[in-house]
Amino acid sequence: MLIHEQNKAEIKYINLGAWSKYAGKGIVCREGESDSNHAGKVVATGTTFNEGLDADLIGCGLGMEDGELVGNLIDNLEYIKNNVHVLNLSVGGFFNEKVDALFKELVDAGVIVVTSAGNSDDDVGVDGYAKSKHTITIANGYLYKGKEVRRYRTSAIGDGIDFIMFGNWFVKYKDKWTQVNGTSFSSPFVAFVLIPRIQEFFIKKAGRRLNQHEMYQFLLDNCKYLGNVDEFGNGIIILNDPDDIDVEKYVSRKEIILKIDSPIIRVDGEDQLMDVAPLITSNRTFVPVRFVAETLGYKVDWDGINYKVTISNNNKVVELFVENHKFERDSKIMYVNGVTKEMDVAPFIIDERTFVPVRFVAEEFGCDVEWINETREVIIKGG
């Protein structure tokens, strides 16, 4: 993390140093901006503080034609939904119900959408993309005399401001220190510096990223209220130490209880009926993969040609191969995001249901797995 001498007070104020071992590894960030030179400095805001961050520009222009949204944001929509984790929009844009629905579509796909509050000299409030209820909107502030957060007068105020963040940074752009300022830099600091670190933390601790609702709650719990919601929203974001974060507060974790040889599965205290029961073979507990994985919120795909089952969420893809005499392969190998990992047992099929070794698979997704020998039960916490 590169920190210019003149930004050390701001970095200390928001407690970013406590998060030094996180740098947004694996988080894909994109900036929507029309001016490439200006946008380059926006991206540099992320890469200065998070070295190696996957941050780049992407066209996010929008317009209306015959009552429909058009523009490169529409052209890039599928790419963003399938590949981008954090989208920052430092452009003003415009707002209507279709724009709001578009941002909801991105959020529903797992993208965190951050917007700048915009600049205004007449206190008319936020406008454009910032008016959407499906974005996290950031105002621009500065640290006065090293201890008081103030809003820059040009930063828009009013209903719609979610948080305020410093926007006066020195960033490394084209190998030179460059001073930037404005809401175009307060919002990408949140989007490209804070959020990627937070996401990497939750991937390591809980096995997945936070969605927009969870991220908003996390930021809400990690901010200092400043008293004037029109100017500061909920306040200035100040990260608590990672060791003090209550992970389970933000990550919805289901509790599943399975009993060997029983088709009854208890999900968050309620009993449900499966059409097959878990079993033990080779001293390993096997469960019907589709029912259990989908209950935890994961996607399951079956390739009947190759006898392959794929389990995935937003962060991880696990591939397992069922034993079959047609194939010369080691079915005790599973692939996790393309990397081979060894198991000591192989998946198999009984009564047209695929069974997988529960501990090997569940722990790859950050689940906690507990075996209760007295009752022959397996407890899985995750999702």
N, C-alpha and C positions, 0 to 999 in steps of 0.2 A: 504494500500500500504506500503510494507516494503522497506525502503531505507537505505542502508548501508552508513555510514558516508563518505566513500571515493567516493560515487557516487552522493552526493548532488549537486555538481557543474554541472554535466552533466544533472541531472534532472531539475535543474533550467534553464540551457541553452536552453533546448528544450521546456520549459514551461509546463511540464507535471503536475505540481502541480495545474494549473488552471483547469485541467480535473479530479480532485480528486473525484467528485461525480459519475464519470463513471468508470466502471471496466469490461466492456465487458459482462455484464449480458445477457444470452441467446445466446451468440455467441460461436459456436463450432469450435475449432481450432485443427488441427492435424499436427504433425511433421513427415516428412518422413526422416528416418535416419537408417542406418544399425547397428551402434554401440549403443547398448541399454544404456550403461553407459553414453556415450557422449550425446546421445539424451535425456536422463533423465535430464541432466543439461540444455539442450536446452528448454525443457518443463518448467523447473523450472524458466527460464528467464521470462516466461509469468506469472506463478502462484505467483512468488515473488512480482511482481509489480501490478498484478491484482488478488487479493485474491479471490478464488472461481471460477476462470476461468475454463471452460470446455476445457482443453487442454490435449492431450495424444499423444502417438505414433501410427503410422500406417505404414505398409509396403508400400514402394513406389519404390521398385527396378524395373528396366526395362532392358530388353535385346531384342535381335533380334533372331528369329528362323524362317527359311524358308521365310524370307522377311516380317515377321509380328512381332509386338511388343508383348512380353511376360513378365511375372513377376508379382509380387504382386501388383504393381500399377494397372495393368490391372484387376487382380482378385478383387481389392477393388474399381474399378472405379464406379460402380453403387452406392455403399455405399457412396463414397465421393460426388458424384453428388447430392445425395438425402439428405445427412445429414450434410455435412461439409461446413462451411462458409468461413474459411480461411485455406489454405494449405501452409505450409512452407517447402521448400525443401533445406536443408542445405547440401545435397549430391551433388557431381559434376555431375554425370550422363554422358550421351552422347547426341548428338544432330543430328537429321535429320528431314526430312519433316514430317515423321509420328509422331515424338515426338512433333513437333510444332502443328500438327493437334490435338494431344491428349490434349495438354494444352488449345487449343482453345475450345475444347469440354467441358473442365472443366469450363472455363471462361463463355462460353455460358450458362452453367447450373447454373451460379450465384456464383461460387466459386472464391474467391480472391486467386490468386496463387503468392506467393512470393518466390524468390530464392536468395541464397547468391551469391555474385560475384565470390567467390572462391579465392584460394590462389595461387599466382604465384610470383616467384622471378625474372622472366626475362621479365616482361612487355609485354607478348604476347597477352594480352587481355583476356576477359572472354571466358569460354568454357562450354561445357555441357549444362545443362538445362538453364543456364543463357543466352544462345544465343537466346532463344525463344523470339519472339516479343510479346508473350502473357503472359509473366511473369513480375512482378515488381522486378527488380534486385537491391540488396543492397550491397554497398561496406562497408568496415570496417574502422572507424576512431577513433580518440581520441582527447581529449580537452587539448591543450598545454597551460600551465600556466593559466588555467581557462578562456581563452578568444579566443583562435585560434584553429580552427578545422584543424587537419592534418590527412592524410591517413597513415595507417600502411603500411610499404613497402611491406609486404607480401600479401596485398589485391590486387587482380587483377585489372588492369586498362584497358581502351580502350572503344571502341564502345560497347554499351550494358549496361553500368552502368546507372541506373536511379536515385538513390539517395545514399547518404552516411549516416551512422548512427554509433553511438558509439557502440563498441562491447566488451569493457572492463568493465564487470559488476561483482558485488558481488551478488550472488543469494543464496537463501535458498534451499539447496539440501540435502535430508536425515537429516533434522533438523539442519544442520550446514551451516554457511556462507562459500561459495566456490567461489573463483575468477575464472572467465572465460574470454576468449578473442578470437577473430577471426571473420571471416565473418559468421561462424556458429552461432554466437551470435548477430551480428548486424542485420541480416535478421530476426531472430525470435523476436527480440525486436520490430521491425516494425510490424511483423505479429501477435504477441501474446500480445503486450502491447499497441501499438498505434492504429492499425486498429480496434481491438475489442471495444475500447473506442469510436472511431469515429462512428462505426456502431451502438452502443447503443445510441449515441447522435442522429443519424439520424432516428432511429426507434422511439425515443420519439418525435422528432420534425416533422418528415415527414411521419411516419407510415411504413417505409421500410428501408432496408439496401441499401447502394450504390453498384452498380455493379463495375466491374474492371475499366472500362473506367472512371466512375464518381469518383472512389477512386483515380485513378491516377491524375485526374485533381485537386482533393482536396489536395493531397500531393504536387502537383506542386505549388499550391497557398499558401501552408503552408511550404515553405522551403526558405532557404537563399542561394542565388547563391554565389558560392565560386570561380568562375573564370576559373577553369580548368575542362572541361567536361570529359576529359579522366580519371581524378582522382576522381572527385566528382559527376559526372553526373549533375543533375539539382541542386544539393546542399544538405545541411543538413536540415532534416525535423525539423521545429520549429512550434509547434502548436499555432495558434492564440487562444485567449480566446474564449470559447464557445459562449458567449454573442455577439461576434463580427462576428460570422459565418453567411453568407447569405445563408440560407438553400436552397432557391429556385434556386440559381445559379447551384447547383449540382444535385438536384432532378428534373427530368423532370416532370412537373405537367400540365396535360391537363386541359383545361377549357371547361366544358360542360354546355350548357344552354338549359333547357327544359321549354316548355310553357304548362301549364295545358290545356288538351283537344286538343293539337296539336301534330301530329305525326312527326313534324320537330324538329330535334335536331341539335344544333349548336356545333360543335367540333372544338376548336381552330380557331374560326372565319369562318368555312365552314359548310354550311348546309347539313345535311344528313336526309334521310327519314326512319323512323321506321314504322313497320306495325301495331303498336298500340300506343296510346297516354298516357302520364301520367295523373293521375286523383287524385282527392281529395275525401277521405272518412274518416269519424270519425275525421275530422279536421287534417288529416295527408296526406301528399303527397306520393303517391305510383308511382313507376316507373317499367317498364319491366326490370327485373333483368339482363337477359343475355345480352341484347344490351348495357345497361349502364355499367355493370361491365366489359365486355370484351373490351369496348371502353377505359376504364381506365387501361386496361392491366391485369386484374384479370382473373383467371380461374373459370369457372362455371360448376358444375356437377349437373345433375338432377337424383334423385333416384325415379323412378316412382312407385316402390313397396311401399316405406315408405313415399312418398310425401315429400321428403326432398331435399332442394337445398343447395349446398355447394359452397361457394365463398372463394377463396384462393389466396394468393400471397406467396412470399418467407418467410414471417414472421408470417402470421396469417391465420387461418382457421375459417370461420364463417359458422355455420350450422343453417338453419331455417326450420321450418316445416309448411307446408301449412295445413290450416284447412280442415279436412275431417271426415265425420261421422264414418268412419271405425275405427278410432283410439281414444282411450281415453287418451288425452294428452292436455297439455296447449300449443297451438301454438303461444302464446305471449312470450314464452321463446326462446331465441336463445343461441347457444353455441359458445363461442369465445375461441379457443384453448382448448376446453373441459370444460371451466368454464361457468356456467349458468349466463345469464343476462336477465333482464326483459324488455319487451317492453309493450306499452299500446295498441298495435294493432297487428294483425296477418297477415302474407302473405296470398294471395289468388290467384286463377286462373280465368282469363277471356279470352275466345277465345283461349284456349290452351297456354296462356302466363302467366307466374308467375310474380306477382307484389309484391314488397317488400316496406316497409316504408323507404324512401330514407335516411332520416337523421340518423336513428338508425344504418343502415348498413354502409353508407359512412364514418361516423365519426369514426367507429371502425377501418377503414383503414387509418386514419389520414387525410382524406379529409376535406376541408372546405366547408360547405354548407350554402348558403345564400338564403333567400326567399325575392323576390321583390313583395310586395303586389300590387303595382300599376299596374304592367304588368302581374301578376300571373305567374311569372317565378321562376325557381329554378336554381341557379348557383352552380356547383360543381367544385372545384379545387382539383386535386389530381392525383393519378396514379403513 
